[in-house]
């Protein structure tokens, strides 16, 4: 009877945990990455189950089934106590696309596979605002990397220290167009925090540069 009750309680806990994790993953992932995110999550989850079965089976061969169950139960209880201090994210961010980026200015149609693409955003920031501006911009860098940038940085104009340039690279023109659709409303709020330090009547200058293929047989020189 005790075993039956324990099995019922453990089964209920298992289903509750599984649905909670699945729901949390779907809540905290934006639409454009949800499928890939869930695929990675399920691969890690089921892979851990398979590896755990193999590992505990090997332990049971050495110390016996009863001792293995006691050890596993103790570790599970300890893990629960430790994990309780790190609650799951609540998924309260607004991940719906903001669509606030204007279309890039281009002289002629650009092939979608052309790249790499360098995006530069030029700001004018007062010296007293620089620490707060850089803090906001480094927060923004996390969004840039998540949305497809493979390199990111900040540069200062040697002749005008108030002129700061944020730059980042993406693989192709198509990848940059996807970035326009990936920016969520929460990301737009982070961008607004950085842009409020910009001085001047105009918006920060946004420029796009496309990689140029070298002529056949030519080697770039310094």
C-alpha positions, 0 to 999 in steps of 0.5 A: 500500500505504501509503495502504491501511494509513493508511486502515485505521488512520484508519478504526479510529481514527474508529470507536473515537473515535465509540463512545467519545464515544457511550458516554461521553455515555450514561454521564454522563447520568441517565435523565431527560435522556439522550434530550435530551442525546444529541439535542443531542450528535448535532446538534452532532456532525453539524452540526460535520461538515457545517460542517467539510466546507463550510469545508475545501472553501472552503479547498481552493478557495483553496490546493488539495487537497494543502495543505488536507490538510496543514493539516487534518492538522497541526491534527488532530495539534495538537488531539489533543495539546491534548485529551489534557490534558483526559480525558473524564469517567468517568461514575462518579457514581451517577445512579440516582434516590434518591427520598429527597424526601418528597411535598410537603404540600398542603391540596388537589390542585394543578393540574399546570400551576399555577405558578410554584412557590417552594420554600424550605428553612430552615436554622439554621447556626452562624456558624463553620459558615457558610462551609462551609455556603455552599460546600456550598449553592452546589454544590447550586445546580448540581443545582437549576438542572439539575433545573429551577429557573430562579432560585435564591438564599440569604437571611438572616433580618435578625432572626436571622442564624443562620437561612438560607433557600435558595429556588428557583423552578420553572415549574409544580407538575408540574415540581417533581414531576419534580424529586422523580424527578430527584434522583440518589443523587450529588445526595442526597449533596451535599444531605446535606453541606449538611444536616449543618450544620443545627442543631436537633432537626428537619430543615430546614423545607421549604415550597412556595408557589404563584403566585396569579393577580391579580384581573381588572382589578387592578394590583399596588401596592407 
